[in-house]
Amino acid sequence: MNEDGIMTLAARTLEVAMLLGAPMLLSVLAVGVLVGLVQAATQINEMTLSFIPKLLVLAAVLMITGHWMLALLVDFSRELIASAPLMVI
């Protein structure tokens, strides 16, 4: 496999990793900001108050997008395995 193929594979790997992580990270980030604003407004600084909503939102996001994420990962794995013979020098 030439350098262009390796760079394409590396770019595709980063793209898949970003697509898999973005829904979870962005949803937890949004909930963390909202909970932080509520905690700042009410002056309640309890650690479990920020952890539990994040955990619940993360579980909900995984339930909603889990099928799509698994399909994306399976497609990428198939593509990677199919291109494995081309990587041998």
C-alpha positions in Angstrom: 0.0 0.0 0.0 1.4 3.4 -0.9 1.5 6.5 1.3 -1.7 7.9 -0.2 -3.5 4.7 0.8 -2.2 4.8 4.3 -3.1 8.5 4.7 -6.6 7.8 3.4 -6.9 5.0 5.9 -5.7 7.2 8.7 -8.1 10.0 7.7 -11.0 7.5 7.5 -10.0 6.1 10.9 -10.1 9.6 12.5 -13.4 10.4 10.8 -15.0 7.2 12.1 -13.6 7.9 15.6 -15.0 11.5 15.5 -18.4 10.3 14.3 -18.6 7.6 17.0 -17.5 10.0 19.8 -19.3 13.2 18.9 -22.9 12.4 19.8 -21.9 11.2 23.3 -19.4 14.0 24.0 -21.6 16.8 22.7 -24.7 15.7 24.6 -22.7 15.2 27.9 -21.1 18.6 27.3 -24.5 20.3 26.9 -25.9 18.7 30.0 -22.8 19.5 32.0 -23.1 23.2 31.0 -26.8 23.3 31.9 -26.3 21.6 35.2 -23.4 23.9 35.9 -25.6 26.9 35.2 -28.3 25.6 37.6 -25.7 24.9 40.3 -24.2 28.3 39.9 -27.6 30.0 40.1 -28.7 28.0 43.1 -25.3 27.7 44.8 -25.7 24.0 45.2 -22.3 22.3 44.6 -23.1 18.6 44.9 -20.9 16.4 42.7 -23.7 13.7 42.2 -26.0 16.4 40.9 -23.8 16.8 37.9 -22.9 13.2 37.5 -26.3 11.6 37.5 -27.9 13.7 34.7 -24.8 13.2 32.5 -25.0 9.4 33.1 -28.7 9.4 32.2 -28.2 11.5 29.0 -25.3 9.3 28.0 -27.4 6.1 28.4 -30.2 7.8 26.4 -27.9 8.8 23.6 -26.4 5.3 23.4 -29.9 3.8 23.2 -30.9 6.3 20.4 -27.7 6.2 18.4 -26.3 2.8 19.3 -27.6 1.0 16.3 -26.1 3.6 13.9 -22.8 3.6 15.7 -22.6 -0.2 15.6 -23.4 -0.2 11.9 -20.8 2.5 11.2 -18.2 0.5 13.1 -19.1 -2.8 11.4 -18.9 -1.1 7.9 -15.5 0.4 8.8 -14.2 -3.0 10.1 -15.3 -4.7 6.9 -13.6 -2.0 4.8 -10.4 -2.4 6.9 -10.4 -6.2 6.6 -11.1 -6.1 2.9 -8.1 -3.7 2.4 -5.7 -5.7 4.6 -4.2 -7.7 1.7 -3.3 -4.4 0.0 -1.4 -3.3 3.1 1.2 -6.1 2.8 4.4 -4.8 1.2 
